[in-house]
Amino acid sequence: MSLRKLPELRCPDGLTGSIHLTEKAARMYTPIETPRAAAADGSDVISILDVIGYDFWTGDGVTAKRVGAALRSIGEKPVTVQINSPGGDFFEGVTIYNMLRAHPAKVTVQILGIAASAASAIAMAADEIQIAKLGFMMIHNTQWVAAGDRHVMNETAEIMAVFDQAAAEMYAERTGNNVDAVKAMLDAETWLAGQGAVDKGFADSTADFEVEPAEVSNSTTALYRLEAALAAGKPVPRSERRKLMKEIVEGMPSAALDNAKPGAGEAAVEDSTDLSLALARLKLARA
């Protein structure tokens, strides 16, 4: 990038990420329509209006491959990146961050709704960050899934600590905050709203953006919330389970619904274990 010198982030060798949304980010995410208006300064626009990385539920998602293709098409011209994303694959987000920080012309980020987790890291690659007055940014420590014995787990924790340190230094460099202060914010999973993001250095200004909620099925956002709750390993109250499943079922085509229903002899969804099985059936039904 020509205007700011920001650190490159490197992903640990051999590790790959996966979509992982926090419960709060999944709840607060409201899909929006792709804004029709071009950037005010006439620059080309890249829209990041989905989860980061490939999204199994919708078949969409924002990938580094897609962003890279857009940047190649734009060439050495200013670019505006419009973001409304609950996060997702942090490693994919890091790749996109590195692509934007290396862009030879000015990069402007506009946070139209929320930029959580991996999406907040992408935003840090900008020369200028504008956030909606009612927009949100969230930062937290990196998260991924590991399997193995205690030695593998200890090694994974050590790698995560190194990567969290690098991320803290990146946020600190862009925002002007002390690294230790940023690490405390990451540990706490910090949410910043509008002017609060500006006050903390995570954005340069607030703005009024004209956006419209997208016409999406309730089942998609319900699936995000359900998957986030299961990934967090927290018990889901029975009333909330039934509410989520109702939203999911109402948004599914009848054929897919038939495939997702329990077969003969299978129990109805009543606890978190059965909920995981139901989620697996839904994945197969939507495949």
N, C-alpha and C positions, 0 to 999 in steps of 0.2 A: 504494500500500500504506500502511496506517495506522501500522505500527510501525517501519518502516525507510525511510529516504530513500535510494534507490539511483539511479544514473545511468541515463538512457535510452540504449539503443544504437540507432544508425541504420545501416541497410545502405546501401552506396554506390548512388547512383542508376543505374538501368539494368542492374544486375548481378543475375543469378539464380543460385542455388546448385544443387547436385545431390547425391545420396547419395554420400558418400565416406567409407568406413570405413578406419581404419588396420588393418594386418595384425594387430597385437596385440589391438586392440579386437574384431576379428572372431573371433579365436581364443578370447578370454575370455568372450564373450557366450554366456550360456545362457538361452534363453527360459524364462519361468516362467508358471505359471497365474495368472490374475487373482485376487488374494487375496480370499477371501470375507468376511473380518472387516472391519467398518467401522472407521474411525479411532477410537482410544481416547477422544478428546475429543468424539466425536459429530459432528464436522464432515463435510461432504460430501467425497467422494473422486474424484479424477481420476487415472486410470491411464495412465502413459506406459511401456508395456512392449513397445516395438518400436523400429525405427529412426525417426529424426526426418525427417519429410517423407514423401512418397508412395513406397512401396516397390514397384518394378515386379515383383520376384520373387514377392511374396505378395499384392499388391493391397491391402495394408494400410498400415501406417506411421502415425505420429502427426503430424497436420497442425495448423497454427494454426487452421484453420477448425473442426476438431473440438474443440480446446481452448476456442476462443472460444464455441462453442455451449454447452459444458458450463458455462463461467463464467456465461453469461447465464442458464442454467437455475438455477444455484445462487444467483445474486443476491448481495446484500450480507451473505453469511454466511461464516464461516471455511471454509477448504478445505484438504484434505490431498492432496498430489500424490505419488503413489507411482511411483518411477522404477526401471526396469531397462532400459537402452538403451545400445547401442554407439556412439551418435551418428548422424550422417547429414548432412542439409542444415543447415549452420550458420546460414544466413539465416532458414530456417524456425524454427530454435531461438531466434534473436534475437527474432523476432516473438512467440513464446510467452513468452519472458522478459519482454518489455515488457507483455504482457497480465497476467501474474501480478504484476509489480511495481506495476501500476496497480489491482489488486484492492483494494477498500475495506476488507476484513477480513483477519484473520490468515491467512497462507499457511505451511503446514508441508510441508516436503519430506522424504520418507522414501526413502532410496536402498536398495532391497532387494537389488540385485546390483551392477551397475556403472552409473555415470553418466559416460560418456566423451564428449569433444569437445562437440558441440552440447548434449548432455544435461547436461553439467556447467554450461554457461552457464544453462540453464533452472533448475537447482538454486539458482543464486545469487540468484534472485528471491525466495527464501523469507525469512520472518521467523525461522524455525527450521529447521535442517537436521539430520536424524537419518540416520546411515549405519549399515548393518549392520556388525557386528564383523568380518565377513569380506567386507565390500563394498569396492568400489574406485571412485575418481574419477580421471579423466584429463583434463588440459588440454594444449592445444598451439596453435600458430599456426593461423589460418584457412587453408583450402586450397580452391582452385577451379580450374576448367579455363578457359584462355583460348586464343584462336587469332588469329593476325595477324602483322604484321611486327614488327621490333624496337621501333618506336615504340609499338605497341599493348602489347607485353610490358613495356616500361619504364613506361608509364602504369599498367598493371595492377599492377606491383610497387609503385608509389607509392601506389595506392589501398589495396593490401593492408597496407602499412606503417601507413597512417592508421587502418585498421580494427583492426589488431593492437594499436595503441597504445590505442584506445578500449576494446578488450576487456581489455587489461592493467589499465587504470584501473578498469574495472568489477570485476574479480576482486580488485584491491587494496582497493577501497572496501568490498567485502563481507567480506573476510578480515582486513583490518587489516595486511596486508603492504605493504612498500615496492613501489612500481610497478616499479622496476628489478629487484627480486628476482623479481617475478611474471613480468616479461618473460624473464628467464633460465629460469624454469620452463617458459614457453611454448616457448621456443627448443629446450629439451631434450626436449619431450614428456614431461611428468612424471606418473607414476602414484602415487597416494596410497591406502594401504590402511587401512580402519577407523580406528583410533585415530590413525594418522598424519595422516589428513585433519583430525581434530579438532585435533591438535597444531599444524598449519599454518594453522588458522583456516578451512578449507574446509568444516567441519561443526561443529555445536555439541555433538553427543553421539553415542555409539554406542548401538545397540539390537539386541535379538534379534527378528528378524522370522520368522514362520512362513510359508514359501513352499514350493511344490512345482514341480519342473521340468515344463515343458509337454511334451505329447506332440507333438513336431514331427518332420517328416522330416529325416533327416541331410542331405538334398540342399539344404535352405534354408540351413543354417549353412555348408555346404561352398561354396555359391555366394557367400556373403558373403566367405569367406576367399579364394576364387579371384578375385573382382572386386577385392578390396583389394590382392592381390598384383600383379595386372595394372595397376591404377591407380598403384601405386608405381613401376612400370617396372623391377622387379627380376626377375632370372631365377628361374624356379621349378624346383627340382630335379626330375628325371624321376620319382623315386619319389614325391615330393609331388604332382606333377601326376596321376599315375595313381591315387593314393589319393583325391584330391579328385574326380576324374572318376568313380571307382567309387562314392563316396558319393552323387554327384549322380544317376548312372544308376539306382542301386538305389532311390532315392526317387521316381523318375518313373513315371507311368502308362505302360503299354506303348504306347499310341497316341502319346503325346508323345515317347516314346523313339524310335519309328520315324521320326518327323519330324525328330528331332535327329541321327540317324545320318548319316554322310557319304554322299553320293550316289555313283553310278557315276563312277569316275575321280577322286574326291576322296581326298586323302591322309588317313591316320589322324592322330590328335593326337600329335605328337611334340615340338614345341618351343613357345615362348611365342607365336609368330605363329599357329601352328595352334590353340593354346589359345584365342586371342582369337576365331578363327573359330568354334570349337566353342561358345564362350560366346554368340556371336551366334545360332547355330542353336538353342541352348537357350532364348534369349529368345523366338525365333519359336515354338518348340514350346510354350512356356508361355503364349503370348498367347491 
